[in-house]
Amino acid sequence: MSKSKIKGKDLKKINYKSDRAKSLAINIINSDFKHLSKQDKLALLEDVLINPKDYIKHVSLVKLAEELIGKIKTNHGTIYHLDNIEKPFAIYGNKHITHDTVRQMATAIQLPISEYGALMPDAHVGYGLPIGGVLAARNAVLPYGVGLDIGCRMSLSIYDVPSEFIKRNSYQIKTALKEQTHFGIGKIEKHNLDHEILERNEFNEIEILRQLKGKAQNQLGSSGSGNHFVEFGTVELGPENAFDLKEGKYVGILAHSGSRGLGASIADYYTKVAKRVCLLPNGAQHLAWLDLDSEAGQEYWLAMNLAGDYAKACHDTIHYRLSKTLGLKPVLHIENHHNFAWKEQIDGQELIVHRKGATPAAKGQFGIIPANMIDPGYIVSGKGDGASLNSASHGAGRRLSRKKAKDSYTGSELKKLLNQNKITLIGGGTEEAPMAYKNLEEVMGAQKDVINIEGKFYPQIVRMDKQ
């Protein structure tokens, strides 16, 4: 009897790799197939490994077959198991990242469609993929791997005027920010503009987008609440910057916002669709994905790209209004998404790279990594680091949740800190207090292999939503 017993080393020889599959195989074969010789047991298990679908209705071997297939189709959707094969992922700035965040990323990398992953040094826990998480998947897109604010992005306009312009024209700048920017929920009838983005075919071809076109039109050129902002500040470029601009200080307008109600509604709708068709274990449901060969997957991909372009249209409108109002003409514009998914080539195969709160950093690609409303942010270019999946942090990253920050600091403390740093804040609140964020200098130090520093942005007049 003992001589015919199957052990882990026997299964390794016939190419069983998953620890869970090995465990199931040993338990089933040694309990339900005692009458077989060791040779026959191994032959049977090898056949299950090669042809698991043939055993999906087998009384004893069904669980092993399901594990090897990795999914089970039902009338309501497809049940998927997480892989038990070890899939390591790169972590930048481990000491700045909580264990819960690492665990969340570890769950994402175990999805059967996951190929590679990485955590940026500003990472913290989010829904589905962590904020600051990067995931490369095979022919599948995760709505919560992109995030609720599809196409959330940074955009910086640089003007070749002396930095003293801001101090001399502070009243006009504050007036322009109050009159030409709009934050939070609601219509902006005063600023409602026609824009080519509203003529896109997707608004007519996809039902959910047809329903959202009015909202998109009403919110065009506006910014969200939370940590979204529009601010004037000083841009500092060094002698060897990559922009062919002379060394020195310039005036800059920096904005951070996304696709508003359009993107949030798209994310909510397709996340529900994904959860219906992709059934995952407890703790992983927010990681439900859509196959890009499916109708829903193709729809989401089109809607996601439209939302990203809409976010850009909002930024372009904001920069245009402020430039026109103040009589400024930019000499350079830098922008990047940090909540999006891209089709990219990695190790010879096309993968869907999700960057949820992560800045694209392919070789020579420009981006902006802000700090908080008092410390300087960075203008960067990517080094094309493979381990990071060509990615960098999207900011300093939260140290405290918005609720925790609100409970920890008072308005007078925030006001005193801003005054000490000569920062003017219009709107805003303690939820976004600088103390709620990690130290950007430490975050930047953890990603030296990922990016080059091209310049800095020092905020001076900051506009945020009223809180």
Backbone torsions as a table, in degrees:
resi	resn	phi	psi	omega
1	MET	NA	-51.9	-176.3
2	SER	-64.3	-29.7	-179.3
3	LYS	-69.3	-24.9	-178.7
4	SER	-92.8	-1.4	-177.9
5	LYS	-70.2	136.0	-179.5
6	ILE	-88.9	137.6	178.5
7	LYS	-123.4	168.9	-177.6
8	GLY	-57.1	-39.5	-177.8
9	LYS	-66.9	-27.5	176.6
10	ASP	-68.3	-40.5	-178.7
11	LEU	-70.2	-32.1	178.5
12	LYS	-62.1	-33.9	-178.5
13	LYS	-69.0	-27.0	179.3
14	ILE	-102.2	19.7	169.4
15	ASN	79.3	25.6	169.0
16	TYR	-78.7	124.5	-175.8
17	LYS	-111.0	-36.3	-176.8
18	SER	-74.1	131.9	178.3
19	ASP	-63.4	-37.9	179.1
20	ARG	-65.3	-42.8	179.0
21	ALA	-64.5	-40.3	177.5
22	LYS	-61.0	-45.8	-178.8
23	SER	-61.9	-45.8	178.4
24	LEU	-62.1	-44.6	-178.4
25	ALA	-61.1	-45.1	-179.3
26	ILE	-63.1	-47.1	-178.2
27	ASN	-63.6	-43.6	-176.9
28	ILE	-71.0	-49.0	-173.5
29	ILE	-68.5	-34.8	-178.4
30	ASN	-82.1	-15.6	178.9
31	SER	-103.1	-39.1	-174.9
32	ASP	-99.8	-8.9	-177.7
33	PHE	-130.3	42.2	-177.5
34	LYS	-61.8	-28.6	-175.4
35	HIS	-73.5	-16.0	-178.0
36	LEU	-83.1	151.0	174.0
37	SER	-73.0	164.7	179.8
38	LYS	-59.6	-39.8	-179.4
39	GLN	-63.1	-42.7	-179.6
40	ASP	-69.3	-36.6	177.9
41	LYS	-61.8	-45.7	-179.1
42	LEU	-66.2	-37.1	178.3
43	ALA	-63.9	-42.0	179.1
44	LEU	-65.0	-46.7	-178.7
45	LEU	-65.5	-33.5	177.1
46	GLU	-67.0	-37.9	178.8
47	ASP	-67.4	-37.3	177.0
48	VAL	-63.6	-39.3	179.7
49	LEU	-64.3	-40.7	-176.8
50	ILE	-79.4	-37.1	-175.6
51	ASN	-126.8	60.7	-174.8
52	PRO	-61.7	-29.0	-178.6
53	LYS	-64.6	-26.8	179.6
54	ASP	-69.2	-14.8	-175.2
55	TYR	-115.1	12.0	-174.0
56	ILE	-67.2	-19.5	177.8
57	LYS	-112.8	10.4	179.6
58	HIS	-72.3	134.1	-175.0
59	VAL	-57.6	-44.4	-175.8
60	SER	-93.3	-34.4	-170.6
61	LEU	-98.3	4.9	-175.8
62	VAL	-60.4	-42.5	-177.4
63	LYS	-66.4	-37.8	177.2
64	LEU	-67.0	-41.2	178.7
65	ALA	-61.8	-43.4	178.9
66	GLU	-61.8	-40.9	179.8
67	GLU	-64.8	-41.6	-178.2
68	LEU	-71.4	-34.4	176.9
69	ILE	-71.6	-38.1	179.8
70	GLY	87.2	-3.7	178.9
71	LYS	-158.6	155.7	178.4
72	ILE	-135.6	122.9	179.7
73	LYS	-80.2	135.7	175.0
74	THR	-127.7	178.0	178.0
75	ASN	-68.2	-18.5	-174.6
76	HIS	-105.2	-12.6	-177.8
77	GLY	160.7	-168.9	-179.9
78	THR	-112.6	126.2	178.8
79	ILE	-85.7	128.0	178.8
80	TYR	-118.1	144.2	173.4
81	HIS	-103.3	152.9	173.4
82	LEU	-77.7	143.7	177.6
83	ASP	-67.8	144.6	174.7
84	ASN	-103.9	2.2	176.1
85	ILE	-74.6	134.8	-178.6
86	GLU	-65.4	125.1	177.3
87	LYS	-126.0	94.0	-179.8
88	PRO	-67.8	155.2	176.0
89	PHE	-140.6	151.6	-176.7
90	ALA	-74.4	139.7	175.7
91	ILE	-125.8	123.2	178.8
92	TYR	-104.0	125.3	180.0
93	GLY	71.4	49.7	-176.3
94	ASN	-51.5	-37.6	-175.5
95	LYS	-70.0	-14.7	179.6
96	HIS	-94.6	-0.9	-171.4
97	ILE	-117.2	135.2	-177.9
98	THR	-75.1	159.0	178.2
99	HIS	-63.3	-36.2	179.6
100	ASP	-62.2	-37.3	179.2
101	THR	-67.0	-43.9	178.6
102	VAL	-62.9	-41.4	178.8
103	ARG	-62.2	-40.2	179.8
104	GLN	-63.4	-41.0	177.8
105	MET	-68.6	-36.4	178.8
106	ALA	-62.3	-35.7	176.5
107	THR	-67.1	-43.6	-178.4
108	ALA	-62.6	-38.4	-176.6
109	ILE	-72.4	-15.4	179.2
110	GLN	-87.5	-1.9	174.8
111	LEU	-60.7	142.2	-178.1
112	PRO	-64.3	-16.3	178.4
113	ILE	-95.5	-3.6	-176.8
114	SER	-80.0	136.2	179.9
115	GLU	-112.8	-48.8	-179.3
116	TYR	-141.0	158.7	177.2
117	GLY	-150.3	165.2	176.8
118	ALA	-159.7	150.4	175.9
119	LEU	-117.7	128.4	177.9
120	MET	-83.2	159.3	-174.3
121	PRO	-69.3	-11.0	176.1
122	ASP	-95.8	10.3	-171.1
123	ALA	-65.0	144.5	171.2
124	HIS	-152.7	167.5	-173.8
125	VAL	-62.2	137.7	175.2
126	GLY	-136.8	-165.1	173.8
127	TYR	-92.1	130.3	-177.7
128	GLY	73.1	-113.2	176.4
129	LEU	-74.7	141.1	177.4
130	PRO	-61.0	152.4	168.3
131	ILE	-65.7	128.5	-174.5
132	GLY	90.0	11.2	178.0
133	GLY	-98.7	142.7	177.5
134	VAL	-124.4	130.1	-176.8
135	LEU	-136.5	127.1	176.1
136	ALA	-103.9	120.9	-174.8
137	ALA	-121.4	157.4	179.7
138	ARG	-90.6	113.0	171.8
139	ASN	49.5	36.7	-179.4
140	ALA	-148.7	148.6	178.4
141	VAL	-126.4	135.0	-180.0
142	LEU	-102.8	112.3	178.3
143	PRO	-54.0	-39.0	178.6
144	TYR	-86.0	1.0	169.2
145	GLY	-86.1	-19.8	173.7
146	VAL	-90.1	-43.3	177.9
147	GLY	110.5	168.3	-179.4
148	LEU	-69.3	-39.1	-178.3
149	ASP	-94.7	77.3	-177.5
150	ILE	-57.6	134.2	176.6
151	GLY	72.9	15.2	174.8
152	CYS	-54.2	134.6	-167.5
153	ARG	-150.8	168.7	173.0
154	MET	-112.9	144.9	172.7
155	SER	-145.9	134.7	-176.5
156	LEU	-129.4	123.7	171.8
157	SER	-103.9	132.6	-179.2
158	ILE	-113.7	132.6	-175.9
159	TYR	-119.7	134.1	-178.6
160	ASP	-85.0	66.0	173.2
161	VAL	-130.0	153.9	-178.6
162	PRO	-57.8	143.7	-179.1
163	SER	-62.4	-20.4	178.2
164	GLU	-65.5	-13.7	178.9
165	PHE	-53.8	-38.5	-175.8
166	ILE	-66.7	-45.2	-179.9
167	LYS	-66.1	-42.9	-178.2
168	ARG	-67.1	-29.5	-174.8
169	ASN	-117.7	29.9	-175.0
170	SER	-60.0	-38.1	-179.9
171	TYR	-64.5	-47.0	179.8
172	GLN	-63.4	-37.6	179.5
173	ILE	-66.3	-45.3	179.0
174	LYS	-62.8	-40.0	178.1
175	THR	-63.8	-43.2	179.6
176	ALA	-63.0	-41.8	178.8
177	LEU	-64.2	-39.1	179.8
178	LYS	-69.3	-37.8	-174.2
179	GLU	-90.5	-28.6	-172.4
180	GLN	-105.7	-0.6	175.3
181	THR	-123.5	151.8	-179.8
182	HIS	-139.2	133.0	-176.8
183	PHE	-121.4	150.6	173.4
184	GLY	85.3	-166.5	-174.1
185	ILE	-82.1	148.0	173.7
186	GLY	128.9	171.4	-179.5
187	LYS	-82.4	161.2	177.2
188	ILE	-130.9	57.6	-173.8
189	GLU	-53.4	-36.0	-178.4
190	LYS	-61.2	-33.4	-175.4
191	HIS	-110.8	5.0	-174.8
192	ASN	-59.4	119.4	-175.5
193	LEU	-122.5	153.4	167.9
194	ASP	-77.5	144.3	179.8
195	HIS	-150.6	146.2	-178.0
196	GLU	-60.2	-24.5	179.1
197	ILE	-60.3	-31.2	-178.1
198	LEU	-75.8	-9.5	178.9
199	GLU	-95.3	3.7	-177.7
200	ARG	-63.2	141.3	-177.8
201	ASN	-61.6	-29.2	-177.3
202	GLU	-58.2	-30.1	179.8
203	PHE	-66.0	-19.5	178.7
204	ASN	-103.1	-23.6	-172.5
205	GLU	-90.5	-23.7	-176.5
206	ILE	-117.6	124.9	-171.4
207	GLU	-56.7	-46.8	-177.6
208	ILE	-62.1	-33.6	178.8
209	LEU	-74.0	-32.7	175.2
210	ARG	-58.9	-41.1	-179.2
211	GLN	-69.8	-24.9	-173.5
212	LEU	-97.6	-4.6	-174.5
213	LYS	-61.6	-40.9	179.5
214	GLY	-61.8	-42.7	177.9
215	LYS	-63.4	-42.3	179.6
216	ALA	-60.9	-40.8	179.7
217	GLN	-65.8	-42.7	-178.0
218	ASN	-68.3	-28.7	-176.1
219	GLN	-102.2	3.6	-179.7
220	LEU	-58.5	130.5	178.1
221	GLY	83.7	13.5	179.6
222	SER	-111.9	172.4	-179.3
223	SER	-122.0	156.4	179.5
224	GLY	-80.9	-177.7	177.9
225	SER	-92.1	-157.3	178.0
226	GLY	67.5	-127.3	-175.4
227	ASN	-93.8	15.5	178.4
228	HIS	-79.3	147.1	-174.6
229	PHE	-155.4	164.1	164.6
230	VAL	-132.4	128.3	-176.0
231	GLU	-144.1	148.8	172.4
232	PHE	-97.3	143.2	178.2
233	GLY	-166.3	-174.5	-179.0
234	THR	-101.3	128.5	174.4
235	VAL	-96.9	130.0	-179.4
236	GLU	-117.6	118.0	179.8
237	LEU	-113.5	138.3	-179.8
238	GLY	-85.2	178.9	-175.6
239	PRO	-69.0	-22.5	-176.5
240	GLU	-116.1	35.8	178.9
241	ASN	-70.1	157.9	-173.6
242	ALA	-88.6	11.2	-172.3
243	PHE	-106.4	5.2	-177.6
244	ASP	58.1	31.4	174.3
245	LEU	-109.1	145.8	-178.2
246	LYS	-67.6	153.1	177.2
247	GLU	-60.3	140.4	176.9
248	GLY	149.1	-167.0	-177.8
249	LYS	-110.1	138.0	-178.8
250	TYR	-129.6	166.2	171.6
251	VAL	-88.2	140.2	179.1
252	GLY	-135.8	149.3	169.3
253	ILE	-115.8	122.2	-178.6
254	LEU	-117.7	130.5	179.5
255	ALA	-125.5	147.9	176.7
256	HIS	-137.7	114.5	177.2
257	SER	-170.7	177.3	-176.9
258	GLY	-130.3	-139.9	-171.0
259	SER	-97.7	14.2	170.9
260	ARG	58.6	-148.6	-177.0
261	GLY	-64.0	-28.2	177.8
262	LEU	-59.3	-54.1	-178.0
263	GLY	-65.3	-40.7	-179.3
264	ALA	-63.1	-40.9	-179.9
265	SER	-69.4	-38.9	175.9
266	ILE	-61.3	-47.3	-179.4
267	ALA	-60.6	-45.7	-178.8
268	ASP	-62.8	-45.7	-176.9
269	TYR	-63.7	-50.4	-174.5
270	TYR	-78.1	-20.7	171.8
271	THR	-65.8	-41.5	177.8
272	LYS	-64.3	-40.4	176.8
273	VAL	-62.0	-46.5	-179.1
274	ALA	-60.3	-42.3	-179.2
275	LYS	-66.4	-27.3	178.3
276	ARG	-74.9	-35.9	-175.2
277	VAL	-97.6	-19.1	-177.7
278	CYS	-120.1	100.6	-173.7
279	LEU	-97.3	114.5	-175.2
280	LEU	-115.6	161.4	-179.6
281	PRO	-63.5	164.1	176.1
282	ASN	-54.6	138.1	-180.0
283	GLY	90.6	-9.0	-178.9
284	ALA	-124.9	3.8	-173.7
285	GLN	-59.7	-33.7	-179.4
286	HIS	-69.4	-8.1	179.3
287	LEU	-95.0	11.7	179.4
288	ALA	-55.9	141.5	-176.2
289	TRP	-123.4	167.9	174.8
290	LEU	-117.8	127.5	175.6
291	ASP	-67.0	131.9	-177.5
292	LEU	-71.2	-10.5	174.4
293	ASP	-86.8	-9.2	180.0
294	SER	-86.1	160.4	178.6
295	GLU	-62.1	-44.0	-179.9
296	ALA	-64.2	-39.0	178.7
297	GLY	-64.0	-41.8	178.7
298	GLN	-67.0	-40.0	177.6
299	GLU	-61.4	-48.0	-178.7
300	TYR	-61.2	-40.8	-178.3
301	TRP	-61.1	-43.9	177.8
302	LEU	-64.7	-43.6	-178.9
303	ALA	-66.3	-39.3	178.7
304	MET	-62.4	-45.6	-179.9
305	ASN	-66.2	-36.0	175.5
306	LEU	-63.3	-44.1	179.7
307	ALA	-62.5	-38.1	177.1
308	GLY	-64.0	-42.0	177.9
309	ASP	-68.3	-33.5	177.2
310	TYR	-66.2	-41.1	177.2
311	ALA	-59.7	-42.1	177.3
312	LYS	-63.0	-40.5	179.5
313	ALA	-61.8	-39.5	177.3
314	CYS	-62.3	-45.4	179.2
315	HIS	-63.6	-45.8	-179.2
316	ASP	-59.6	-39.4	-179.9
317	THR	-65.9	-43.1	178.9
318	ILE	-60.6	-48.9	-178.9
319	HIS	-63.8	-40.1	-179.4
320	TYR	-63.1	-46.8	-178.5
321	ARG	-60.8	-47.1	-177.6
322	LEU	-66.9	-41.0	179.0
323	SER	-62.1	-45.6	-178.5
324	LYS	-64.5	-44.0	-178.4
325	THR	-61.5	-37.7	-175.2
326	LEU	-99.0	3.3	177.0
327	GLY	68.6	36.6	-178.3
328	LEU	-110.7	148.9	176.3
329	LYS	-128.6	119.5	-175.5
330	PRO	-70.2	147.1	174.3
331	VAL	-101.9	-13.0	-179.6
332	LEU	-157.5	142.2	175.6
333	HIS	-131.7	129.5	179.6
334	ILE	-123.2	137.7	-178.6
335	GLU	-152.8	156.6	174.4
336	ASN	-162.1	142.7	169.3
337	HIS	-74.6	157.0	165.8
338	HIS	-141.8	14.5	170.8
339	ASN	-136.4	87.1	-171.1
340	PHE	-165.4	172.0	174.1
341	ALA	-131.0	139.5	-177.3
342	TRP	-127.5	150.1	169.6
343	LYS	-87.6	117.9	-177.0
344	GLU	-135.8	152.1	177.6
345	GLN	-88.9	121.8	176.8
346	ILE	-131.9	122.5	-179.6
347	ASP	51.1	41.7	174.1
348	GLY	81.8	4.4	178.0
349	GLN	-130.1	148.0	178.4
350	GLU	-81.7	124.5	179.6
351	LEU	-126.4	159.1	176.4
352	ILE	-96.3	109.6	-176.4
353	VAL	-96.6	113.5	177.7
354	HIS	-92.8	127.6	174.4
355	ARG	-121.0	100.2	-179.4
356	LYS	-99.6	99.6	-174.2
357	GLY	72.1	43.7	177.4
358	ALA	-143.7	142.1	-175.7
359	THR	-92.7	129.5	174.6
360	PRO	-59.8	135.8	-175.6
361	ALA	-141.7	47.1	172.5
362	ALA	-63.9	162.5	-175.8
363	LYS	-57.7	122.3	178.7
364	GLY	81.7	-0.6	-178.7
365	GLN	-81.5	131.6	-177.3
366	PHE	-89.3	150.0	177.8
367	GLY	-158.8	173.6	-179.4
368	ILE	-128.1	130.9	178.3
369	ILE	-121.7	101.8	-177.4
370	PRO	-79.8	163.4	178.4
371	ALA	-103.4	-93.3	176.2
372	ASN	-146.4	-169.4	-173.0
373	MET	-79.1	-0.4	178.3
374	ILE	-119.8	-27.9	-177.0
375	ASP	-95.8	155.2	-179.7
376	PRO	-70.9	144.1	171.4
377	GLY	-97.4	177.7	-173.7
378	TYR	-122.3	140.4	168.4
379	ILE	-97.2	127.3	-170.4
380	VAL	-132.5	165.2	168.7
381	SER	-130.9	145.5	-176.1
382	GLY	-77.9	152.1	175.9
383	LYS	-99.1	-8.4	-178.5
384	GLY	74.5	43.3	-178.8
385	ASP	-76.2	118.4	-176.3
386	GLY	-66.3	-39.4	-177.1
387	ALA	-63.2	-31.7	179.2
388	SER	-85.7	2.5	-174.2
389	LEU	57.5	41.9	179.7
390	ASN	54.9	49.8	-175.0
391	SER	-136.7	158.2	175.4
392	ALA	-141.0	175.7	179.2
393	SER	-66.9	160.6	178.4
394	HIS	-105.7	2.9	178.7
395	GLY	173.9	-159.7	177.5
396	ALA	-78.8	-29.8	-178.1
397	GLY	87.5	144.5	-177.6
398	ARG	-73.5	138.3	171.1
399	ARG	-98.3	-34.0	178.0
400	LEU	-123.6	145.1	174.0
401	SER	-65.0	164.8	-179.0
402	ARG	-62.7	-39.9	178.8
403	LYS	-65.3	-43.2	179.9
404	LYS	-62.9	-40.0	179.0
405	ALA	-64.9	-42.6	-179.4
406	LYS	-63.5	-36.4	-179.9
407	ASP	-77.7	-20.1	-173.2
408	SER	-94.3	-25.1	-174.1
409	TYR	-129.6	150.0	179.8
410	THR	-101.6	162.4	177.2
411	GLY	-61.4	-35.8	-179.2
412	SER	-69.0	-35.6	176.8
413	GLU	-64.4	-42.5	179.5
414	LEU	-64.7	-44.6	-179.7
415	LYS	-60.8	-42.1	179.7
416	LYS	-63.0	-42.9	179.7
417	LEU	-63.9	-42.4	179.3
418	LEU	-64.3	-41.8	178.3
419	ASN	-61.9	-41.4	179.6
420	GLN	-61.6	-31.9	-177.8
421	ASN	-99.6	7.3	177.1
422	LYS	56.9	44.6	177.9
423	ILE	-109.2	131.5	174.6
424	THR	-98.2	125.0	179.9
425	LEU	-114.9	125.4	174.3
426	ILE	-108.2	117.1	-173.7
427	GLY	81.5	-146.0	177.2
428	GLY	73.4	179.4	-178.9
429	GLY	-174.2	-179.0	-173.7
430	THR	-69.8	-17.7	177.0
431	GLU	-59.4	-28.8	-178.7
432	GLU	-109.5	23.3	178.4
433	ALA	-56.8	139.8	-179.2
434	PRO	-52.9	-31.3	-178.3
435	MET	-68.4	-14.5	180.0
436	ALA	-78.5	-5.9	-174.8
437	TYR	-111.2	156.6	174.8
438	LYS	-68.3	167.1	177.9
439	ASN	-79.4	115.2	-175.9
440	LEU	-63.2	-32.1	179.9
441	GLU	-61.1	-40.2	178.0
442	GLU	-68.3	-39.8	178.0
443	VAL	-62.5	-43.5	179.4
444	MET	-65.1	-36.6	179.1
445	GLY	-63.8	-26.2	-178.5
446	ALA	-83.5	-5.0	-177.4
447	GLN	-130.6	36.3	179.2
448	LYS	-64.0	-28.2	-179.2
449	ASP	-79.2	-5.4	-171.6
450	VAL	-104.0	-36.0	-172.0
451	ILE	-138.5	156.2	168.3
452	ASN	-103.5	147.0	177.0
453	ILE	-93.9	123.3	-178.6
454	GLU	-104.1	-21.3	-178.3
455	GLY	178.1	-179.4	179.6
456	LYS	-131.0	155.3	174.4
457	PHE	-124.4	122.4	-179.6
458	TYR	-105.6	110.7	-179.3
459	PRO	-68.2	145.7	178.6
460	GLN	-131.9	-45.4	176.7
461	ILE	-124.3	115.5	-170.3
462	VAL	-113.5	130.8	176.2
463	ARG	-115.7	125.9	177.9
464	MET	-136.5	174.5	177.0
465	ASP	-68.6	148.2	174.9
466	LYS	-70.8	136.0	-177.8
467	GLN	-128.9	NA	NA
